[in-house]
């Protein structure tokens, strides 16, 4: 089929946006073919040569990257020595998830359940040091309530337009790498929040994932509901924002091959596992804030409760078989939920402190008894 003008070039750009470390002509040809149909390798080489150095940069070992896209060779070298920890059916890897996904074979993951950094700012080294020192920074350290110490909350309202642009570009790169690793029909469930979900959702759609709606976690949090700061008496009947009573988990999937039943037969994916014979998986899951007992096991500021995660993780593999990936593993809570329901899982965590905490927490969270087990 004849390609429209610029279609091959645009496809090469899309491939290299998801490959910050660059790619060979063979790799580019294969991935361009997956996006727009078969293209001769000679055409790919021609487009690369004609647009270098204006658009592409030729690297060592006959690889190409987008010109101006920074790549850190030391990061890739470090990832080759990534530390791993295995418990039951879960494998936890200390690595950068972008670099890790570049090394994985295509069509090797059946589902993703992850709670990523909503904004890149709050999980930067600088802001994490402030958080661990109790200083807050972009994190709001709320006061104790009725004698209970409340968890830190990221201040998403302080993100600048440049922060939002960086967030969108990160998730676009992340999702394009992810698409290659997923099997057709794989579910991708990404935790978000009402203020930033549109940014993440748009990036995932642009990367080629199909939006399938949202899973609503019904949970009462301490976010919102406050009167105007320093004017609470003057505006006693006003809440600046509604009290948050739900949390959106974005629901996407890699496009199917054929019909749902065809995809299920070939790949084992393309739907959700029913709760029972007469009860389908639903997109609203009642939840509660994470219990203090779980927080004592896994001290992570964004820890989600096992009672919620186990219901969610169980549902993402329609036939109950496959690998669940969490590219932002944090304290290992998604992997623990997968262990509890008997699924294989892989978690990638870049932060050394969280990786260490996850190694200690994973066995304990996996063995935890929760309501509904």
N, C-alpha and C positions, 0 to 999 in steps of 0.2 A: 504494500500500500504506500502511495506517495505521501511523504511527510510535508506538513505545511512549513513555510519558511521560518527558520529559527527554532523549530520544534526539537531538533537534535541538540542544538546548542543549549536550549533551556533545560533539556533533560540531563545533559552533562552537568550543568550548574547545580541542578537539584541533587544529583548523586554526590557531587563533591561537597555540597553544603552539609551532607550527612556523614562526610568522611574527613574530619579535620586533620587527620594524619596523611591525607592523600591516598591515591589509588592508582593501580596499574591500568594500562590500556585494556587488558583482558577483563579486569574487574569492572571498569567503567562500561565496557561494551555489554557485559552480562546484565548489569543493573539498568542501563539505558533500555536494553531489550525488554526487561521486565516492566518498565514504565510505559513505553510507547510502541512496543513491537520490535521485531528484529531489525537491526541496523548493521551493515557490514563494518568490520573492524577498520577497514581503510577509510571509511567515512568519519569514524570517530577520531582517527589519527589526524585527518585533514582539519576537522573542526578544532582540535586541540592546538595544532601547529598555527593555524590561521589566527587564533585568538590568544596566542601566547606572545608577549607577556601582558597584553591589555586586560585579559580576563583570567587566564590560567597561568600558573607558575610550574615550570618543569623542575622536579626534584631529583635527588639521586635515585638510582635503581629504576630509571624509566618510569617514575611515578609522577602524577600531576596532582595539583591542589588548586583551589581558588586563590588567585593572587590577592595577597593582603590578609588571608585567613591565617591567623597565628597558630603555629603548631609547636608543641613543646616536646622535643625528642626525649628529654629526660623523663617526662611523664610516661611515655610509652615504654621506656626501658624499665622504669620502676614497676609498671604493671606486669611485666613478664615474671617478676618475682613475687606476685601477689600472695599474701598469706591466706590460708583457708582454714575454716573450722567446720566440722561436720557433726551433726547430731541427728540421730534417727534418719529421716528422709530429707533433711534440710542441709544445704551447703551454703555457708556464709563466706563471702570473699571480700577481702580488704583491697579495694581497687576503685578507680574512676569508672563509672558505669559507661561513659562514652567510649573509652578505650577498650573496656571489656567487651562491649557489644561489637566493636569492629573486628574482634578476633573470633567471634562465634560463627558457626556454620549457619547457613540460611535454613529457614523452616525448622527450628530446633526448640521453640518455646510455644506452649499451648495457651497460656494466659498470663496476664499481668495484673497484679493488685499492688498499688503503691500509694504512699502518702509522701509526695515529694516536697522539697522546699517551695512554698507558695511563691516566695520572692527570693531571688538569689542573695539579696542583701543580708537577710537575717542569719543565713548560714555561712557567711563569709568568715574567714579566720578572725578578723577584727571584732565582728559582732559576737561571735561565739566566745571569745575571750572575755568580753564585757558581760555576757550572760553568765558564764561560769564564775565570774568574780562578783556576781550579784549587783552589777552596776546598771544593767538594763540596755542602754544604748537604744537600738531600734526595738528591743524587746521591752514590753511593759511588765514590770514586776508588781502584780496586784497585791494589795494589803490582805492580811488574814481575814477570814470571814467566819464568825461564830467559832473562833479558836482553830479553824482549819487553815493550813497554809495552802494557798492557791498557786497553780502553775503559771509560769510566765506566758505571755501572749505576744505574738509579733504585732507591731503597729503597721498594718498594711496601708493605712491611710497616709503614711508619710512617704510612701514610695513616689519618686519623681518620675516624669515622663521617660527619662533615659533609663531608669530602673525597669519600667514596664517594657520598653523596647528590648532591653537585654533579656528580660524574662521570656518574651515571645520568641526571640531568636534562639535562646537556649532550648526551649521546648520543641521548636521546629527542628533543630539539629537532632535532639534526642529522639523525636518520633520518627524521623527519617531513618536513623540507624535502627530503630526498633522494628520498623516495618519489614526489613529484610530478615530479621531473626525470627519473627512470628510465623506460624503456619497460617494458611488461609482460614478465616473464621475465628481466629483467636480473639477472645475478649480482652479489652484493655480498660481497667477500672482505675481512675486517678482521683484521689482526694483533692478537693479544692475548697474554696470559700466564696460566698456570693460577691465579694468585691473584685476578685481576680479570675473567676472561672471563665469569663468571656475571653481573656487573653490566652489562657492555656488551651481552651477549646478551639479557638481559631487556629492556633499553631498546629494542633493535632489534625485538624481537618485538612489544612494545607499540605501536610506531610503525606496524605493519602489514606488516613484512617477514616472509617465511616462512623459518624456520630449516631448513637443509638438512644440518646436520652440521658437521664441522670438517675442515679440511685440516691434516694433521700435518706439520710441518717437523721431520724427524729431524736434530737437531744437538746435539753435545756442547758445553755452555757451561761457564763457571766458576762458575755460580750453584749454591748449595746444597752439600751434602756436608761442611760445616764442623762441627767439634765445638763444644760450648757455649763461648761467649766467656768468657775468664778462668777456665775450668774444664776446659780441654782435656786436662789430665793426669788429673784425677779421673774424667772420663768419656771415656776414650780410645777406647772402642768404640762411641761414640754419634755419629750425625750428626743435627743439629737438623732439617734438611730433606734430602730426597733430592737427590743431584746431578741437576741438570736435564739431560735428554737429548732433550727435544722442545719444540716451541713450537706452540700452537694458533692457527690462522687461522680465525676464525669464517666460516661459509659460509651466506649468506642469498640470497634472491632476491625480487624483486617478484612478486606472484601472476600466474599466467598468464592469458591470455585464451583460454578453451577448453582444448583438448588441447595437448600439447607440439608436435605437428606443425602445429596451427593457428597457434600462437604463432610457431613458426619461420618459417612461410610469410609471416606478416604483419609480424613485428618483427625476425626474424633472431636471436632469443634464445630461451632456454628449455632450455639444456643446456650441455655442455662439449665443446670440440673434442677429438677423439680424438688420441692421440699418433701412431697409425698405423692402417691398416685393421684390423689384428688386435690392437691394444692400446688399450684405453680410457684416458681420463684417470683417474688414481687419486687417492685422498685421503691418500696418504702420499708425501712427496717427500723423498728423502735430500738432505742439505745439509751444508755445512761452515761454520765461522765465516767471516765476511767477511775476505778476504785483505788483507794490509797494502797491497798495490799499489792496491786499490780505495779503501781508507781514505785513502791519500795523495791520491787524486783528489777524494774527497768526504768531508771531515771532519765527519761527523755522528754523534752518539753511538748512533743506532739504525739505522745503515746495514745493509741486507741485501744479500747477494751477488747479482751478476747471474746467476750460474749457476742459482740458485733462482728468482729473480724472473722470468726469461725463460720458464721452464717454466710457472710459475703464470699469468703474463699471457697467454701463448699460449692456455692452456686456457679462459679465461673468455669468449671470443667463439666460440660454436660453429660459426659459418660463416666465421670469419676476417675479418669486416667489422664496423665500428662504432667507437664512441669509448670508450676506457677513461679513467675519471676517477680521479684521486688527489687528494682534498680536503685532504690533509696531505702535501704533496709533499716536504718536507724538502730533501734534496740532489738531488732529481730522479731517484732510482734507478728508480722505477716507470716514469716517462716514458722513461728510457733503455732499459729492457727492452722497452717497447712499440715504440720505434724499431727495436730490434734484430730484432723479429719482424715488423715491417712494419705495425703498427697505428697508427691515429690516437689521440692522447691529449691530455688536459688535466690540468694540475697546479695546485693552488692552494696558495700558501704565505704565511702571515701574517707570519712573522718576517723582518725585513729582512736580517739576517745570513745566514740560511739561504737566502733568495731569491738573494742575491748569490753565495753559494757554489754554488747549483744552476745558475745561469747559466754558471758556469765549468766545472762538472763534467758537465753534461748531454752536450755533444758528446763528451767523452772517454769517459764511461761507455758511450755509445751505440756507440762504435767499438771497445770493448774485446772482445778475443777470449777466450772462455771455453770450457771443456770442454763438448762437446755441440753446439756451433754447427756 
